[in-house]
Amino acid sequence: MAQREVARLHQSPGSEPIRPRWPAIDVARGVAIAAMVVYHFAWDLSFVRLIATDIVGHPAWQLFARTIAASFLVLVGIGLALGHGDGVRWRSHLRRLAVITGAALAITLVTRFAFPDEYIFFGILHCIALSSLLALPFLHAPTAVLAVGAAFCFAAPVLFTAPALDEPYLDWLGLGSNAPVTNDYVPVFPWFGWVLVGLATARVIRRLAVAPPAVASPPSRPLARALAWSGRRSLAIYLVHQPLLLGTLILLVQVTGPNPKAEEAVFRRDCEETCTGTGAAAPLCSTGCACAVERLKSGDLWRQALSGSTDAAEQERLSAITEQCFR
């Protein structure tokens, strides 16, 4: 009751009621955005070949990335429930939706030019935008319905995956038999399930909250204040941090050169992928590619092999080495 009275005092005639912020939600969003920056920094180091670790293919880093995406989507559900649980504030909701949709389209356009073969057509922002609409009918649904809906979303990629759904215009569903090539892929299934989890979590938060958010104090500790500050500006940080990080590392690698171990790791991964693609056994491919790296280095063909700038004589030597290693 006190919460509603405070909201009325801050409401101007003809305007929507002002909903006070939950500092803990801002802090949680700040933690998620900090984790995302850490992941993207590691991804960038791998991309420019300053480290040998394959961030995209490493199981621990994959789990880290998925956890970050899930946390953002849970927070989307929590935010929708706390902000519109008493009735959708259409003006603010549509304004926020327009901003997120515009940012998602900007990401698509920028990555279409920067990474034409792996551009982002349905990443985390695209999923948040669509989920912000799909979640509205569930705002007042029974908790059991939220649980069943979330379980269905999580199970759908296993139960309903089919080659017929591999068409590019259906990739946003996430039910194709082959994952599309893109640098960020967060389709509706299974990821909308986390938004439904967030809606259910918000109900728990409301029941357990010891103080109405209208009188909640901002965080007192410096780290919590910093996280809350970044959580309130998560979209801006998301849009700005990656160009800054990647741009800085690209300039750095021009000065330092790539890590030799990273170059070797990338060469071996590409070599083994090509080899296994011909039907050869993985152990044979691993041994053959290791042999090729060793002989190319000892035969002074390593730089030419990396750059692909071999002349006819060098190409003949390279082919002979490859044949010997895979014989």
C-alpha positions in Angstrom: 0.0 0.0 0.0 2.8 2.4 0.9 4.5 1.6 -2.4 1.4 2.6 -4.4 1.0 5.9 -2.4 4.7 6.9 -3.0 4.2 6.1 -6.7 1.1 8.3 -6.9 3.1 11.2 -5.3 5.6 11.0 -8.2 2.9 10.7 -10.9 2.1 13.8 -13.0 -1.4 14.2 -14.4 -1.8 12.2 -17.6 1.5 10.4 -17.2 2.4 6.9 -16.2 3.2 6.1 -12.6 7.0 6.2 -11.9 8.2 2.8 -10.7 11.1 3.1 -8.2 14.2 1.0 -9.1 15.3 -2.0 -7.2 19.0 -1.4 -6.5 19.6 -5.2 -6.2 18.4 -5.7 -9.7 20.7 -2.9 -11.0 23.6 -4.6 -9.2 22.8 -8.0 -10.7 22.6 -6.5 -14.1 26.0 -4.8 -13.5 27.5 -8.2 -12.6 26.1 -9.6 -15.8 27.5 -6.8 -17.9 30.9 -7.1 -16.2 31.0 -10.8 -16.9 30.1 -10.1 -20.6 33.0 -7.6 -20.9 35.3 -10.3 -19.5 34.1 -12.8 -22.0 34.4 -10.5 -24.9 37.9 -9.4 -23.9 38.9 -13.1 -23.9 37.2 -13.6 -27.2 39.0 -10.6 -28.7 42.4 -11.9 -27.5 41.7 -15.2 -29.2 40.3 -13.5 -32.4 43.4 -11.3 -32.9 45.7 -14.3 -32.0 47.2 -12.9 -28.9 46.4 -16.0 -26.9 46.4 -19.6 -28.1 43.1 -20.6 -26.4 40.2 -21.2 -28.7 37.6 -19.2 -26.7 34.7 -20.1 -29.0 35.4 -23.8 -28.9 36.4 -24.2 -25.2 33.7 -25.9 -23.1 34.3 -23.8 -20.0 34.2 -20.5 -22.0 31.1 -21.8 -23.8 29.4 -22.4 -20.5 30.4 -19.0 -19.2 29.0 -17.3 -22.3 25.7 -19.2 -22.0 25.4 -18.4 -18.3 25.9 -14.7 -19.1 23.1 -14.8 -21.8 20.8 -16.7 -19.5 21.4 -14.2 -16.7 20.5 -11.2 -18.9 17.3 -12.9 -20.0 16.3 -13.8 -16.5 16.8 -10.2 -15.6 14.6 -9.2 -18.6 11.8 -11.3 -17.1 12.3 -9.9 -13.6 12.3 -6.4 -15.0 9.1 -6.9 -17.0 7.3 -8.4 -14.0 8.4 -5.7 -11.5 7.8 -2.9 -14.0 4.5 -4.0 -15.5 3.1 -6.5 -13.1 0.2 -4.2 -12.1 -0.5 -3.3 -15.7 1.6 -2.7 -18.8 2.8 0.8 -19.1 2.6 0.9 -22.8 4.3 4.2 -23.4 7.5 3.4 -21.5 7.5 -0.2 -22.7 7.2 0.7 -26.4 9.9 3.3 -26.0 12.3 0.9 -24.4 11.4 -1.7 -27.1 12.1 0.8 -29.8 15.5 1.6 -28.3 16.5 -2.1 -28.0 15.2 -3.0 -31.5 17.2 -0.1 -33.0 20.3 -1.2 -31.1 19.8 -4.8 -32.4 19.4 -3.6 -36.0 22.6 -1.5 -35.6 24.5 -4.5 -34.4 23.3 -6.5 -37.4 24.4 -3.7 -39.8 27.8 -3.1 -38.2 28.6 -6.9 -38.1 27.3 -7.4 -41.6 30.2 -5.2 -42.8 32.8 -6.2 -40.2 32.1 -10.0 -40.3 30.2 -10.6 -43.5 30.4 -14.4 -43.1 29.5 -14.5 -39.4 27.4 -11.4 -38.9 24.9 -11.2 -36.0 21.3 -11.5 -37.2 19.7 -12.8 -34.0 21.9 -12.2 -31.0 21.1 -11.3 -27.4 19.6 -7.9 -28.2 17.3 -9.4 -30.9 16.2 -12.0 -28.4 15.5 -9.4 -25.7 13.5 -7.3 -28.1 11.3 -10.2 -29.2 11.0 -11.7 -25.7 9.8 -8.3 -24.4 6.7 -8.8 -26.5 6.3 -12.6 -26.1 6.4 -12.3 -22.3 3.5 -9.9 -22.0 0.7 -12.5 -22.1 2.6 -14.4 -19.3 2.7 -11.4 -16.9 -0.3 -12.6 -15.0 -0.2 -16.3 -15.9 -0.2 -18.9 -13.0 3.3 -19.9 -11.9 2.5 -23.4 -13.1 2.0 -22.1 -16.6 5.4 -20.3 -16.4 7.1 -23.5 -15.3 5.5 -25.5 -18.1 6.3 -22.8 -20.7 9.9 -22.6 -19.6 10.3 -26.4 -19.7 8.8 -26.5 -23.2 11.3 -23.8 -24.4 14.2 -25.8 -22.9 13.0 -29.1 -24.4 12.0 -27.7 -27.8 15.5 -27.8 -29.5 15.7 -31.5 -28.5 12.1 -32.6 -29.3 11.3 -30.5 -32.4 14.6 -30.0 -34.3 14.2 -30.9 -38.0 16.0 -30.2 -41.3 12.8 -28.6 -42.6 13.4 -25.8 -40.1 16.9 -25.0 -41.5 15.6 -22.3 -43.7 17.4 -19.0 -43.0 14.2 -17.1 -42.4 13.4 -19.6 -39.5 16.8 -19.4 -37.8 15.4 -17.1 -35.2 13.4 -20.1 -33.8 16.5 -22.2 -33.0 14.9 -25.4 -34.2 17.0 -26.1 -37.3 19.2 -29.2 -37.4 22.3 -27.2 -38.1 23.3 -24.1 -36.2 23.9 -21.1 -38.4 27.4 -19.5 -38.7 27.2 -16.3 -36.6 29.2 -14.6 -33.8 26.2 -14.4 -31.5 23.2 -16.7 -31.7 20.4 -16.5 -29.1 17.2 -17.9 -30.7 13.8 -18.1 -29.1 14.2 -21.7 -28.2 15.5 -22.4 -25.7 16.4 -18.9 -24.6 12.9 -17.5 -24.1 12.5 -20.1 -21.3 14.9 -18.0 -19.2 12.6 -15.0 -19.5 9.8 -17.1 -18.1 12.1 -18.1 -15.3 12.7 -14.4 -14.6 8.9 -13.8 -14.5 8.6 -16.5 -11.9 11.6 -15.3 -10.0 10.1 -11.8 -9.7 7.1 -13.2 -7.8 9.5 -14.7 -5.3 11.3 -11.4 -5.0 8.1 -9.6 -4.3 7.1 -12.0 -1.6 10.5 -12.0 0.1 11.3 -8.3 -0.2 11.7 -6.9 3.3 11.3 -3.2 2.2 9.2 -1.7 -0.6 11.4 -0.6 -3.5 10.0 3.0 -3.0 12.1 3.4 0.1 15.0 1.1 -0.8 18.4 2.8 -0.2 21.1 2.9 -2.9 24.0 0.5 -2.4 26.5 1.9 0.2 29.7 -0.1 -0.8 31.8 1.4 -3.7 31.8 -1.9 -5.7 28.0 -2.3 -5.4 27.5 1.4 -6.4 29.7 0.9 -9.4 27.9 -2.3 -10.4 24.5 -0.6 -10.0 25.7 2.4 -12.1 26.8 0.0 -14.9 23.6 -2.0 -14.6 21.5 1.1 -15.2 23.6 1.8 -18.4 24.0 -1.8 -19.5 22.7 -1.2 -23.1 25.2 1.7 -23.7 28.0 -0.3 -22.3 27.1 -3.3 -24.5 27.1 -1.1 -27.6 30.4 0.7 -26.8 32.7 -1.8 -25.1 33.3 -4.3 -27.9 34.4 -1.7 -30.6 36.8 -0.2 -28.0 38.2 -3.5 -26.8 38.6 -5.0 -30.3 39.9 -1.8 -31.8 42.5 -1.5 -29.1 43.7 -5.1 -29.4 43.9 -4.8 -33.2 46.2 -1.8 -32.8 48.2 -3.7 -30.2 48.8 -6.8 -32.4 50.1 -4.5 -35.1 52.9 -3.6 -32.8 53.6 -6.8 -31.0 52.6 -9.3 -33.7 50.5 -12.4 -33.0 51.4 -14.9 -30.4 53.4 -17.7 -32.2 51.6 -20.4 -30.1 48.2 -18.9 -31.1 49.2 -19.0 -34.8 50.2 -22.6 -34.5 47.0 -23.5 -32.6 44.8 -21.9 -35.3 46.8 -23.6 -38.1 46.4 -27.0 -36.4 42.7 -26.5 -35.8 42.1 -25.6 -39.4 44.3 -28.4 -40.6 42.5 -31.0 -38.4 39.1 -29.7 -39.4 40.0 -30.0 -43.1 41.4 -33.5 -42.5 38.5 -34.9 -40.6 36.2 -33.4 -43.3 37.7 -35.8 -45.8 36.6 -38.8 -43.6 40.0 -39.4 -42.0 40.2 -40.5 -38.3 40.7 -37.7 -35.8 43.9 -39.3 -34.2 45.5 -39.5 -37.7 44.6 -35.9 -38.5 46.0 -34.7 -35.2 49.3 -36.5 -35.7 49.5 -35.5 -39.4 48.9 -31.8 -38.7 51.4 -31.7 -35.8 53.9 -33.3 -38.2 53.1 -30.7 -40.9 53.7 -27.8 -38.4 57.0 -29.2 -37.3 58.3 -29.7 -40.9 57.0 -26.4 -42.2 58.9 -24.6 -39.5 62.1 -26.5 -40.0 61.8 -26.0 -43.8 61.3 -22.3 -43.6 57.8 -22.5 -45.1 55.9 -21.6 -41.9 55.3 -17.9 -42.7 54.3 -18.6 -46.3 51.9 -21.3 -45.2 50.3 -19.0 -42.7 49.9 -16.2 -45.2 49.0 -18.4 -48.2 51.6 -16.5 -50.3 53.6 -19.5 -51.6 55.0 -19.5 -55.1 54.9 -22.6 -57.4 58.2 -24.1 -56.0 57.2 -23.5 -52.4 53.7 -24.9 -53.0 55.3 -28.1 -54.4 57.5 -28.4 -51.3 54.5 -27.8 -49.1 52.5 -30.5 -50.9 55.3 -32.9 -50.5 55.6 -32.3 -46.8 51.8 -32.7 -46.4 51.9 -36.0 -48.3 54.7 -37.3 -46.2 53.0 -36.4 -42.9 49.7 -37.9 -43.8 51.0 -41.0 -45.5 
